[in-house]
Structures are given as structure tokens and as C-alpha cells.
Amino acid sequence: MNVIIRGQTRPYRTVTFDANRNAVLLIEQRLLPHQFEIAATRDFRETAAAIRDMIVRGAGAIGAAAAYGLAQGARAFRGRDLKKFSRHVEQVYDTLQSARPTAVDPVNAMNDVRHAMRRGKSVEEQQAIALAAAEEFANEDVQHCEQIGRHGAKLICNGTRILTHCNAGWLAFVDVGSATAPIYAAQAAGKKFHVFCDETRPRSQGATLTAWELAQQGISHEVIADNAAGHLMQRGEIDLVIVGSDRTLGRTGEVANKIGTYTKAVLAKRHGIPFYVAIPLSTIDWKLKSGFDIPIEERHESEVLGAWGAISNRQSGRRAYVRVANPTSGARNPGFDVTPAELITGVITPAGIFKPQELWKCRRALGFGG
Ligand code: MRU
């Protein structure tokens, strides 16, 4: 999407690859919206660290970063012994996979790359295929998001007031985004509407990333405190909820997404407001049989006990952490929750909009086993 920096507009992807330097290039998301910087990781361990430390975050974006990281690791191997090469690739895979547990996209993305690599008869061939397959994953991620936009845009009319949670925007993917795709498609169709961005504590991806994205695109929006959505729903000020997902179970239709999503789904049901989840195919987990089996990331308590922001004085732009909570108190910090299928009106996919309970029946159309 376009980014305006010092008055200049330029298109960027969240994740790209520099083949000459064998480096993964990432928009440094921890600095946004106060600074725009590109980070380059020099080897697969740095790429895994960038995923773990959330330089890059969001299901599709960490999927692409893992796919490129696998290619990066494969390309760094020196030698011709295929057995040693395979062992090395396994190690790269395990390192990248363990960086963050909840999103399934990195696993699906790296499985695609590894599967494609089997066609190569030599180390050199497999290295070349790995990069081509990672590029293919990244390009498909963009196409899927565009298709989500085409299907989802019909849910948005002139005057619709949309609530979204966290950032399932283009920063969470390679480009375009999942929950934001219908929003950008509706804007391109000339519709006028308004978006409420849940602040999304503790890391505030809604207040920082989604609000920044929508501002860059000139979309009418406001940030609301996480606790404000129920009040706005009760007063009839929200017409539609669209969120993303880090793992959607193909067998049950349960949706893992940023902590607080479940609360919003319960509230939407209470108020009869349609609640949609937008996902590319890489977010579907066809294996797990229950949402209780989804690994939920537990993050450091410092995220709950304080907050990062820019200091608004003469040193404007400098980021700082401030302690908010009582100094002697600890915190629990689950990063994600699971929303049951019965609270979800529809799942917007590149293949169309489905009831969450229909995903398994429609698995062929959704790319499973195809
Ligand atoms: O912890 P994050 O920022 O990587 O969380 C992921 C998310 O941004 C959300 O859960 C999002 O809604 C789904 S990712 C497309």
C-alpha cells in the first residue's frame, strides 16, 4: 500500500526479500506510527528473532517472513550433500516455527516451501526452488487479500460504521490486509463509511497500526478504548464488525484472534450486529479438532503493566515505556482468544463468504487436499 513519508508517496510491501544480500526486509512495526524504517535480517536466526520480537507481526506477514526465512536459511547452506542439507533445512524450519506459536500461517507457508523443494534434485536446485516458492507464497497472500476485498466489499454501504479489532491490515500481511481488504475495496468503489479501531491493549495494534494505515489511505476513522465498543453497540453506533484471525479451525469454524475478539463477538451477538472474520487460505488449520487445542501465546507481563509511546515534548518522536500499573503487582498476558463458530456470522475468504460451520464441507473449494 502507499506510504506517505515527508510528503512523498511510495508503495511498500510489509515483507520482501533481497536476493543479492540474502536478507529479509521488514517494515519495523514496533516503531510505527512514529517512525517508518525498514529492517534487514541477515540470517534465518535474525528472521526468527524479528518474528519473536514483533518487528514483523500479523498472521500473513509472519507467514511470508517464515517462508522467506526458510529460503534464506536454505540458501546459506554450503555443500552438495543432500542429506546434510535436509537436516540443515529441518533446523531452520524448527527455529522459525517456534518463534510464535498461535498463528498457523508460518507453518502452512513453510510446508508449502518444503513441499515445493522436493522437486529439486540437487542442493542448488532446491535452494532456487525455496526462494521461488517463498515469493509465490508472498504473491498469493496479496492475491488472497484482494479476493477477500472483492467478496467483503458488498457488506459495506454508504454510511456503514465498522468496528475492527487489532491490526488485520496490510501490515499484518504482505499487502492489502484481510479485515481491511473489504474496507479498501469499498473505498475504491467510492463508498463513504466510518471505521472504529479498537485500541487493542496491551500492545495497542489498533491505535498504532490500524489507525496509521487508515490515515495513510484517507479513510474516516476513530480509535476507541477497548471497553467502549459495548456502549457504542448499545447506542446503535456500530453496524458491522470485521476482524482477522491467526488460526481458524477448518473442522469446527472456531477462530483464534487477538485477545478481546471473543468479547466483541459476544457483544455483537447480544446486539444483533453481524460479526465477520476475514482470512486468506493460509490461516486455516485443517488438523486441530478443538479450539482448546490451539496454543495460546502467553506474553511478558510488562506489556500489561505499562505502555510504549512517543514522548510529546521537544524530544518528540523518541519512544519510551511508562509503567502504568501498581509497582508491586504482576499480570497475566494471554495474547489471543478463541471465538466459537456460533458467534460468527460469516468467514470472508478468497473463495467467497462461508458460514464458519460450512468450512469443512466446502474444504475442496478452500484449497484443502487440492
Ligand atoms: O500479536 P500480533 O500483532 O501478531 O497479532 C496478530 C494480529 O494482528 C491479530 O490477531 C489479527 O487480527 C490477525 S492477524 C491477520
Boltz pocket constraint, residues with backbone or C-beta under 6 A from the ligand:
constraints:
  - pocket:
      binder: B
      contacts: [[A, 56], [A, 57], [A, 58], [A, 59], [A, 60], [A, 165], [A, 166], [A, 167], [A, 168], [A, 169], [A, 172], [A, 178], [A, 205], [A, 243], [A, 244], [A, 245], [A, 246], [A, 256], [A, 257], [A, 258], [A, 259], [A, 335]]
      max_distance: 6.0
